[in-house]
């Protein structure tokens, strides 16, 4: 049986795990918990290939608990009940450890049904997820577990794993592998912090290289060609990858970093996120540039319309135009802050009577005569098309929502208003 290289390379103890020193170092909290021998219910959160499954297996070995593995994409509660009913003190004297992968695929009812087993102590649960647990795991389960975040593995750590993989192959196949540091660097960089992906890439390169006189000479140019023809880029359109990229894109636009915004635009377009890019661009034009350069709003809308009409790959051009303009434009969020504050007042219950002179008199059912109703003053009948009268409800008449931004446009608007009101 041909065992995959990633499986042959799987660490046998905590010291062999790549990265995660923040939780698995000598002073790491998870290390101390494992060494204590009393492991509580845990949730491992992080991207693929960062060691979640491996750590669960090592925990089961160090605590002498029988390990059962289920994947929430295919498992059901009946599978868990079957494990519980089959618990045998002779086979599992120290209890059972259930590793439930991709727990986010359990619905609310399924997750809540786990509580019974967590509370009676029949199983110790280690659940893993690639999604943010605070969004996808219900509070009742979260409150009974301790969450540990597994982070993407650093390139230097991945290179150590690749070097170890090479030694394993050399010893098992009795061959010599010649591979330079540039190849290791390339594989580590494009693996995106995923050790499993990096090892799989190395295995592809080894398989694509002919053995001559018990020597495999991994040529960098050939390696680059192999990696180019094999897509290893992963992207989750509905999970953290999606929102993290969009967040970085919008914050780069807001922060006036043109190069970063263009880079994230490229990543989003490569991942097929055309519609999301268009939406974020229009939001940024209104929210972050806003009144500092209001003319940009129809310009960005035109770029978005063109992009949606022509599609990829040509849509990258008008979108790049829009990105450069938004990132390089002066910024003001004064209108955004004004409407946000007003909405906060409305939602908090500040719903007051509209001043009578602003109401629709023709729809009035009051018995008062027209002479008793305060007169609405038509601004166009007065000098500068402005007249002093109350517009806000009396309870809010002195409230100020909008404060002009420090930019040429808003300053000129503010000066104009002050001039006509004087």
N, C-alpha and C positions, 0 to 999 in steps of 0.2 A: 504493500500500500504506500502510495506516494503522499507523505504528509507535507502540507504547505509549509514554506519556510517560516512564515509568521508564527505558526503553531510550534514549530521546533525551537523557535527563539523565545517563546513565552517565558518570562521570568519565573523562577522557582522561589524567590524570597523577596522581601521588600527592598533590599539593597540593590537588586538587579533592575528595578523599575526605573524607567527613564523619566526624568522630570518629577513634578509634583513634590518638590522639596518643601513647599510651604505647608503641606499636611503630612508628608511621609519622611521628612528629615529626622535627624536624631532627636530634635526637640519638637517635632510636629505633633499636633493634637491627635491625629488619627493613629500615628505610631504608638503613642502612649496608651490610647484606648485598646489597641490590639495587644500590646504587651501586658496589659492588665488581665487579659483573659476573660473579661466580662464585656462582651460587645453588645451595645444596645441596637435598636432598630436604626438603620442608616439609609440615607438617600445619597447616591452618587450622581452628581450633575456635571456634564461636560461633553465636549465633542467626541466623535468616534476615535478610537485608536489612542486613547490617553491612559489606559490601564485600569478602567473601572472593573471589568470582568476579572482581570488577573488578580486585583487586590481582593475581590470577594472570595476567589478560590484560595488565596493565601490565608485569609482570615479563617476560612473553614478548617484548613489544615492546622493552624496554630491554636485554634480553640477546640479541636477534635469534634467538630460538629459535622454531621452528615450533610453534604451539599446537594441541593436540588436546584436545577436551573429551568426557568420558564421564560418565555417571551410573550409579553402582553399582546402582541399582534396576533398571536394564534391561540394563546391560552385562555381558559375560562375559570370561573370560580370552582367548578367541579374538579378541575385539575388540582387546585390548591386543597380542596376538601379531601381528595384522594390521598394527597401527601400526608395530611394530618391524620387520617384514619389508619394509614399504614405505618405510623410511627411505632417503632419497636424499641423498648429500652435496651434490649440486648444489642441490636444493630446500631442504635444511635444513643448511647448512654448519656452523652452530653447535649442531647437535643438536636434539632434540625435547623440548618440555615437555608432559607429560601432566597435565591437570587432571582429577582423579577426584573427582567430587562425591558426597557421601553415602557415603563409604567404609565406614561402619559396616554397610552392607547386604551387603558381601562377607563370606562365611563364613571360617572359619579357613584352610581349604585355599586359597581364592582369594587371601586376603591373603598367605599364605606364598609363593604362586606369584609374587607381585610381587617377591620378594627377588632372583630371578635378574636381573631387569631393573634393579633398583636397584644391584646390585653390579657389573654389567658396564659401567655407565655409558651404556648405549644411550639411556636416557631420564632426564629429571629429573622427579621426581614432586612434584606439589603436590596433596595430598588434602585435602578439606574434610569437615567433619562438624558437625552441630548437637548431637551428643551428646558427653559427656565421653570423650575419646580413651583415657584410662587405664582405662576400663571396656569400651570397644567395639573398640579396635584392639589387636592382639596385640603382645606385647613385641618380637618379632623385627622387626616393621615399625617400631615406635616407636623402637627403638634406632638405627635408620638414618635417622631424620628429626628435624628440629627443630620443636617445637610452638609455635605462636603463637596466643594467645587473642584473638579479636575480641569486643569488649564491646558491649552495646546502646548505640546512639548517643544522646548527650545531647539534650534537647529544643531547646536553643539551636542546636545544629548542624543538627538536622532542620529548624528554621525557616529557616536559611540555604539549605538545599536547596530548600525550598518557594518561597522568594523567587526563587531562580535558575530554578526551573521556570516560574514566572509570566512572567519576562522572556523565556524561550525561546518560550513560546506567543505572547506579545505580538508578538515579532519575526517568528515564522514565519507567524502568521495575520493580522498587521497589525490587531490590535485592542488595546483598552485594558481591562485587568482591574482592577477596584476590589475590594479585599479587605482587611479590617481585621486588626489584630494578634490580636484575640480568636479569630478563625477559625484563624489559624496556631497559636495556643497550644493550641486544642482538638484540632486534628489531630495536633500533635506529642505531646500527652499520651497520646492513646488509641492511638498507633501502637506504643507499647511498645518504643521504641528501634529500630524497623525502618524504615529510610529508604524502602525500596521500598513498604512498606505505606502510609506517609505520602503518598508521591507518587501512589499509586493512589487514595487517598481524595480528594486534591485533584483528580485527574482526574475522578472521579465527580461532585464538586461542580460542576466546570466544565461537564461534559456536561449536568448537570441545570439549568443556568442559561441562560436565553435571552439571545442577543446582540441588543442594541438600539442602533442607530446606532453600530455597531462598538465597543460597550462592554458588557462583562460585569460586572454588579454582584453580587458574591457576598455575599448577605445572610446574616448569622450565624444567624438563626432558621431559615432554610430549610436552611442547611448542617447544623445540628444535626439537623433532621428527616431529611435524606438519610443522614447517618452513622448515625442510630438505626435506620433501616430496612435498612442494609447491614452485616452482621456482619463486622467486621474483627478480632475477637478470636481469636487462635490459642492453642492449648494442646495440648501433647504429653502424652498420658496415660501414656506408657511411658518418657519421657525425663526430662531434667533439670527441665523445668517441673513435672512431677508430684512429684518428690522434693524440689525446692526449696520448693514451696508447703507440702508436708506438714512439712518440716523447720522452716520458719518458723512454722507453726501450732503445732507441739509445743513449740518453744522459747519462743514467746510465752506459752503456757499455763504452762510451767515457770517463766518469768520474772515471772509474776503481772501481765502487761500485758493487761488485759481488752479494751481497745479494739483492740489489734493482733490478739489472738486472734479477736475477732469479725470483724474485717476479713478475715483469712485464711480464716475459716470461710465467709464470703460468697463469696470467690473460688473456694474448693474446691467449694461447692455449685453455683455457677454453671457450673462445669466438669463437673458430674455425678459428683463424687467422694464420694457419700454413704457408701458402704461403707468407704472409706479413712478418712474423718472419724470414723466410729463406732469403728473399730479404734484410731486414735490417741487418742481420748478415753478409752477404757477403759485403754489402756496408761498414759496420764498419771495417771489416777486411782490406779492401783496403784504406778507407779514414782515419781512426783514428789510426790503428796500423801501416799500411803501411810499409814503409821502415825500421822502427825500428825493425820489425820482419817479413820480407816478406814471410818467410816459412809458416806463419799462413794462408795465402790466400788459398793455395791448401788444407790445413787441414780443414778449415771451409767449403770449397766447398765439401769435402768428407762427412763431417757431414751432410750438407744440402741434399746431394744426398741420403744418407742413410735414413734421416728423411722422405723425399718425397717418397722413395721406400717402406718403411715399414708402413708409416701412423701412425695415433694415435691408441692406447696410447703410443706405443713403441717409436715413433719419439721424445717424450719428452726427451729421454736419450741422443741421439747424439746431440740434440739441447742444452741441458744443458751443455754437454761437451764443445761445441763451445762457449757458453756464458761465462763459467768460463775462458776459454783460452783467449778470446778477452778482457774480463774485466781485467784480471790479466797481460796482455802483456804490454810491454813498448809502448808508443804512439808517433806517428809522423804524422803530416799532411802536410809535406813538399811537397810531390808530388801533393797532392790535391791543395795546394796553388799555385804551379807552373802552373798547367794546368788551374786553374781558372783565374790567371793573364794573361796567354797567350790568353785564349778565350776572355777575356775582350778587349785585344788589337785588336784581329781579328774582333770582333763585332763592334768596334769603327771605323773601316775602315783602319786599318794599314795593308793593303794588298800590299806588295811591290814585286818587281821583284826578283825572285830567282837568286842567283849568277850564272853566266854563266857556271862556271866549275862544278856546281852541276846538271845542266839540262841534259836531255837525248839528247846527241849529235846526235844519229842516227835518231831522229825525227826532227832535226833542218832543217829549210827551209831557213836559212840565206845564203847569197851569199858569206859570208866571207870564206876564206880558212881555213882549219883545223889548220894551223900554227898561225892564228890570234886569235883562241879561247883559253882562259886561260886553262891551264892543270889541270885536277883533279889529286890530289896526293892520291894514294892508300895507306891508313894507314898501311896495313900489310907489305908494302915494307920498312918500317922504323922501327927504334929501338923502342921497347916497344909497337909496333903496333899503334903508334900515330905520327901525323905530324901537324904542325901549319898551318892552312888554314882557310879561312872565310866560315862559314856555314850559318849564318843569313843574310838576306838582308842588304845592306849597311846602310839603314836608321835605322836599329835595331842592328847593329853589336856589340854595347856595352851594350845591354840590358841583364839583368840577371833575369831569372825567378825562377830558383831553388836555394834554400839556404838549405844546409844540416841541419838536425835536430840534437839536442843534445843527440845522442844515439850512442851506440857502433858500430852498423852496418854502419850508415851514416858517422860517423867520420872516420872509416877505409876506406870507399870508397873515401872520400874526400882526405884523406892522400895519397891514391894510385894515384889519378888523379894529385895531386900536384907534386908527385914524378916523374911521367912519363913526365909531362909537363915542368919540370925543366931541 
